[in-house]
Amino acid sequence: MRPWVSQTKGDAGEHDGLTSSKREELAALRRENRLLLEDVDILEQATVFFASLSGYWRSAGGHEPKPPLEVGP
């Protein structure tokens, strides 16, 4: 019961700490942040994939063209 009493006092402003509404908002923001980070990761992977298809490899100095394919006689 102690955590409930403490949370109730916090919601009433009787002591410092996160209120229930702030806890819910924080949880929602953390979920949204996690999803956005996953989106960024997917986009970074897609960028690398499509860059490799277009003939450029990413290196420390920027983009360098891939060597041409050698075709036999």
Secondary structure, 3 states (H helix, E strand, C coil): CHHHHHHHHHHCCCCCCCCHHHHHHHHHHHHHHHHHHHHHHHHHHHHHHHHHHCCEEEECCEEEECCCCCCCC
